[in-house]
Amino acid sequence: MARRGTTDKTDEATAPNAPAQQFLRLMSHEMRTPLNGVLGMIGLLERTTLDGAQRAYAENARQSAEHLLGLVNDLLDYARLEAGALEFDPAPVDLEGLVRGVAELLSPRAHDKGLEIVWSVAADAPDIRADEGRLRQVLFNLAGNAVKFTEAGGVRITVERVGGDDAQPRLAFLVDDTGPGVPPTARGRIFEEFGHADASDAVRHDGAGLGLAVVRKLALAMGGTVAVEDRPDAATGGARFRFEAAFDAVNTAREQPLQGRTVAVRSPDPFVLSAARAQIEASGGAVRDDAPVILFDHVPAKPGETMPLPPGGRVIVMLKPGERDLIAAYRTAGADAYLIKPLRRTSLVERVLAAVGDAPHDAGASKPAEDDRVAPARFAGVRVLLAEDNPVGALLARTLLRREGCVVETAATGEEAVAAIERARYDLVFMDMRMPGMDGPAAARAIRATGDRTPILALTANAFAEDRRLCLEAGMDDHIVKPLDAEALRAALARWTKRDIRAKVARV
């Protein structure tokens, strides 16, 4: 893949377009901030006691706000791509983490429609150097589009190696669905601005037709191609979206802890079967019907019912997050363990090895950890400083943090945040990027200048590469894109508060 800081038009367009780009950055913040507040408040409202009509109103308001935010994002990205001012920030990318993250982010939407969503990365597809945020954007747009247009069945996200050499492999990012497919006459049109396979799609599926146009421009900027075709393994219907590009390889060999092991998979869904097989094989194992461990997919005839367990081996039940209440019932019925869909390869390996009595034992660990999607982490007593000038954003973040058990103190300006750090100790700081007076980066630099190493996480309405770089250059440790949601916040807390001793005492 060609290595460049920005898209091709940048050199000739940067100077005259600088005011336009500054305007785009300003409008990005000004438009997203109130939208993030609307989405956050609706999210809190949906967690209160509502009657059926009120819940329907809130859900429709949320869907409309999400659609508007998506349109704003697409418009801004499209304008930056047109101006040649979209920057790329290559860094090592964990392919499995990237694809798994996209699948898990889309899984609530897919499961609400009764769809399966699965993922896998081929064993011979190495980790790469690329702009992870832009790759995620391509995959999220393609897979989100597949979920939107698929009414039954599922969506599969896979990565395969399709050429190149060890130094620069060519990878194919594939998104398959069981939807209606795309007619040959529309396959070029859907990647155009405001293009649709059918004129009624914009109304029926609530879309402006910019998402795939952004994908095409991003693919070209990364030296790749994007196309759509019939799904190869489908007798009728279904589409396959393919993004291909060459990338520099990162030499990190994946472990194969299931080498020599066999696992059986029982599922009526072909996507679940293929993804489970791919993850087992990527871990060094093989799929056989007479294996001593059986992955059993819970697909009930009626909601809330358990299914009879298959005989012949130790059974690991595969459940959706919304089916967590069945874990205890399946254990009582004799199931050895459970896995949450979409599957995580590391969890699959842990459960299989534990089932055959060959799990590696740490001094304090006797069994695999509970999946965080059904056993959320608890952060009681974690001291958090929240620096946020927007009262709606502050209310949302404070409410979500307190629901996780955090003790939250607030600051409305960068100066207040610096003063708070000087008088007390915190486990974590959430810092808004744009505040009046001393902004987030300036406050972070002032805190770091004192020698304080408390983790600082930026809160930003933008996901631009330059915003991420600005956070790191200012001494921040991570960033979270608004609108905040409970899962993203919980993941951030888990990443940055796993210390044996937390600082909870005031300085003297």
N, C-alpha and C positions, 0 to 999 in steps of 0.2 A: 504494500500500500504506500502510496506517495506520502512522504512525511512533510507536512507543512503546518505552520501555525494557524493559518486561516484559509478560507476557500480562495479559488484562483483569482477572483476579481479584486482581492484586497489591495495589491500593490498599486493598481491604477486608480482605485476608488477610495482608499482610506482617507486621504487628505480632504477632498471635496465633500465626502460623506460624513466627516466627523460630527458635524452638528446633527445630522440625521440619526447617526448611531447613538449620540447622547440623548436625543429625543426618545429613541426606542427604549433605551435603558430606563429613562425616567418614567415613560408610560408603562413599561413592564411593571415597575414597582407600584405606580399609582393605580393601575387597573387591578392588579392581583391582590393588593392589600385589602380593599373592601370585599372582594370576592372571597378571599380566604376567611375573612371575618364572618361573612354570611354562611359559608359552608361549616365553619366551626360551630357557630351558634345553632344551626339546624341539627348538627350531630349531637350536641348536648340536649336539644329539645327532644330528639328521638329516643333518648335514654330516660325520659321522664314518663310518667303515667299518662297515656293518651287514649282516647277512645278510637274506634275504628276510623271514623271520618277524619279526625285530627291527624292520625298517623298517616293516612293516605295523602292529606294535604302536605304534611311535612316531607314525605318521601318524594312527592312530585316537585316540591320546591328545591329539594336537594338535587334531584336529577337535572332540573333546569339550570341550577347554579353550576353543577359539574360540567354540563354541556357548554355553558358560557365560558367557564375557565379554560376548558379544552380548546375552544375556538380562539380565545385570546392567546393561548400558548402557540397554537398553530400559526396564527397571523403574525405574531412577533418573530417566530423562527423563520417563517417563510420570507418575511421582509429582510431579515438579516442574511439569509441565504442569497436572496436576490441581489443584495448590496455587496455580496462577497465578504461579509464581515463576521461570519460565524467562526469562532476560533476553535481549534482542536488541541487537546492536551493529552498526548500519548503517554501511557503509563502501563505497567503490567496489569493484565486483566485475568482474573480467575473466571474462566468460562463457565464452569459449573455454578459458581456463585451468582454470576450474571443471569444465566438462563433460569435457574431456580428462583431467583428473586422476582423476575418478571412473571413466572407462572404463579407464584404465591400471591403476588400483588393482584393478579387478575382472578384468582380462584374464588373469592367471595362473589364476584359478578357472575362467573361461570356457574358456580354451584347454585346460586339463586335461580338460574334458568334451568337447572336440572342437568347441566353439562358436566362432563369430565374435562379436566385440563391436566396435561402431563408434560414431562420434559425429559430429555436425556442428552448427553454429550458423548460422542463416540470415543472409544478408548484411544484412538490414534489422532484425535484432534487436540493439539497442545494448547496450553495457555499462550496468550499473545500480548503484544504491545499495541494499544489502541486507545482511543478516547472512550472510556467506559460509559460516560453519560450519553454520548451520541449513539453508541451501539445499543444501549438500553432503550433509547428513544425509538430507534428503528424497530427493535423487537417488540416493544410495547405497542407501537402503532399497528404493526402487522398482526400481532396476536389479539390486541383489543378489537381490531376490525373483524377478525375471525369470530370472536365471542359475540360481537354485535349481530352478525349476520347468520349465526348458526342457531337453529331452534331446537335441535335434538342431536344427541350424540356427544361430540366433544371436539377439543382442540389439542393438537400436539405440537410442541416446540422442540426441535432437534438441531444439533450441530454436527456436521459431518466434514471430514477432510476429502476434498475433491481434486487435489493436485498440488502443484508446487513442490518445493523441496524442504529439507529439514530446517533450513534457516528462514525460509519464507513460504510457509504452507498456504494453500488457497483453501478457504473454508466456505461452506454453504450453511447459512442459517435458514432453516426450513420451518414454515408454519403451515400445518395441515389442518383442515376442518372438515366436518361432515355437513356443511351447509349446502346451499343450492348450486354452488360453483359459479364461475364467471364465464359467460359466453365468449367465444373467440373474438367476436366483433367488438367486444367491450374491453378487451384486455389491455389495449394501449390507452384507452380513454380514462380508465380509473386512476391512472397515475398523473393525469393532467389536473390543473387547477379547477376546483369545483366539478370534477368529473365523477360520474356515477355509472355503474353498470346498467342501471335502470333509472329513468327520470323520476320515478316515485321514491327512490331510496332516500333522498334528502328529507322527505316528509315522514316516511315510515320509520326510518332509523335515526332521525334526529341528528343529521350530520351535514356539514357544509361542503365536504369533499376536499379539504385541504390536507388531511393527515397523510394520505398516500403520496400526495405531491411533495410534501416535506420529506417523506421517506426516499423518494426518487432523487431529490436533490442531495440529501445526506449520503446516499449510496454513491452518487457520482463524485461528491467531494472526497469520499474515502477511496476513490479509485475502483469502485465496484459496480455491480449491476443489480437491478431488482426486476423481477418478472413474476407473472402468475400463470399457472397452468392447471390442468386437471390433476386431481390427486391420483398418483400412480396406482395405489393399492385399492382404489374404489371402483366397484362395478358401475355404479351410477352416482352422480353428484359428488360434491366435495371439491375443494380448491387447495392448491399448494402455492404459497407465496415463497419465493426464493431470493434471498440476498446473498450474493457471492462477492468476495474480495480476498486479496492476498494481504497477509499480515506478517510482521516479524515475530518469530517464535520466541517464547520464554522457556528456557530449559528447566521445567519443573515436572518431573515424572510423577504421575499419579500412582498411589499405592494400590496394590491388588490383594487385599487381605482375604478374599474368598478363593484364592488360588487352590484348585483341587476340590472345591466344595460344589455341591449341586443343590438347587432350589427348585421347587415346583411352584407354578403360578396358576391360580384358578380365578378367572374373571370372565364375565360375559362381554366385557368391553374390549375391542381390539386395540384401542389406544392404551388402555391400562396395561394390557398384556405386553404390547411392544415396548412401552417405556420401562416396565419392570424388568423385562428381558435385557434391554440395553444397559440398565444400571447394574444388573447382576454381572453381565459380561464385562462391563467396564471395570468392575471390581475383581475380575479374574475368575469368576465363577461360571457355572453353566446351568441352563434350565433343563430339567428332566422331570418327567411325570412321576417317577418312583423315588424322588428325592426325600431325604428325612425331614426337611423343613418345607412347609407349604405356606405361600402367601395367598390369603383367601380374601377376595374382594366382597365386602358387605354391600349387597344390592337387594334390599328387601322388597317384598311384595307390598307391604304396608309400612308407613312411617312408624318408627319406634319398635319394630319387631326385630329380633335376632334371627339369624339363619342357622340351620343345622351345620355343624362343623364337619368338614371332610375327614374321613378316616385315613390312617396310614402314615401319620407323621406329626411333628410338632407344628401347631397352627399359629400363624401370625396374621391377625385380622387387619385389613386395610379399610379405614374409615375416613369420611370427610370431617372437617372440624366441627360441623354442626351436629355430628353423630357421637360426640364425646360422651354423652350420657350412657351409651351402650358399652363402654369399656368395661365397667364392673360386671355387667351381665355376661359378656363374652368370657371374662376371666372365670366367672363362676361356672360357665358351661364347659370350661376346659381349655380355652385358648391360652397359648403360652405368652403372647405379647400382642401389641397393636402397632400399626403404622398409620400416620396421618397423610392423606392425599392432598396435593400432589406429593409423591414420595421424595424424601431426601436420601441421597445415596449413602451418606455417612450413617444415618439412622438405620437404613436397611441393613447395612453391614453389621452394625452393633447388635441389632435384634437377631439376625441369623446366627452370628457367632455365639451370642448368649444362649440361644435355643439349643445349640449342639454342645454347649458346655465348654466352649473354647474362647470365651471373651477375655481380653486382656484385663488384668486386675490391677488397679492402682491401690495404694495402701488404704484409701478411705472409700473406695467405690466398689460396690458389689453387684450393681445392676445398671443397665443403661438409664440415662436421665429421662425424665418425662419430656415429651415434646412440648416446647413452649407455646405451640398454637392451641393446646388444650390445658396446659398447666402454666398459666402466665406467671412470670417471675414476680416476686414481691419485693418492694423497696422501702419497707417501713423504716423510718428514721433517717433516710438519706436526706441530707441538707442540700437544698438547691437554691441558688441565687438566680432569679429570673429578671433580666434587664430587657424591658419592652415598653416603648412609649405609647403604643396604640392600646387604648383601654379594652377594646374588643379582643384583640390578640392576646393581651395579658390575662383577661378573664378565662379565655379558652385554655391557654397553656397552664395557668394556675390550677384550673379545675381538673384537667387531665393528670397533672403531676400529683395532686393531692389524692386522686383516686388510686394512684399507684402506691400510696403511703408516704410520699415525700413530704418533708417539711419545707415549705416554700417561703422565701423572702423576696420582695420585689424591689426593683429600681426602675425609675422612669427615664433616666438619662445615663449616658456613659459616665459622667462625673459621679453620680450616685452609686453606680456599680463599683467604680474604683474605690470609693470611700467605704463601701460595705466590705470589700475584700480586705481593706486595711484593718478593720476592727473585728472581723470574725472569720472563721474558716468554714469552707463549704466543700462538699463532695463533688459538686458539679456546678458549672455556670452556663446558663442558656442566655446568649447575647444576640439581641436583634442587630442586624447589620446597619440599619438606617435609623438613627435617633437624632433629635435636635441637639445642637452643640457638638459635644464629643460623640462621634458615631461608634458603632461596634468595633471596627478594626482599631481605631485610635484608643478606645478603652482597653482592648486586649493588649496592645503594645505597652500601655502604661502599666497594666498589671504584670506583664512579663518583665518589665524593667525593674520591678521590685524583687525579682527572683521567685515570685509565686508560680508554682507549677500546677495549680488546680486545673483540671480539664475544662476547656472552654469550647462550647458548641455554638456555632453561628445559627441564627434563625434568619432565613432569607426567603423572599418570595420568588427569587430567580434561581435557575439551575445552570446559569451560564458558566463556561469554563473559567472566565476571568474572575467571577465571583468566588468560585472555589479556591482559585489561586490566591486571591486577595485575603481570604480567611487564613490560609496556611502561612502566608508571608507575614501576617499580623501576629502570628503565634497561637492561633486557634488550633484545636485538635480535630475538629470534624464540623459538619454542617448538616442541618435538616431543612428540607424545603417545605414551605408552607403550602397548603393548609395542613396544620398538624393533625395527625390521627393517632389513636391509642397505640396501634401496632408499631409505627415508626418511633414513637416516643419510648415505648417499652424496649425496643431493640437498642436505642441509644443509651438508655439507662443501664441495660445489661452490658453493653460494650465498655462503658466508662466508669462503672462503680464496682467492678469486681476486684476489690482490694481487701486484704485480710483485716486491715485496720482503717476505718474511715475517720477523717478529721471532723470531729463534731464539737470541739471546744473552742471558746473564744481566745484570741490572742491576748497576751498580757504585755 
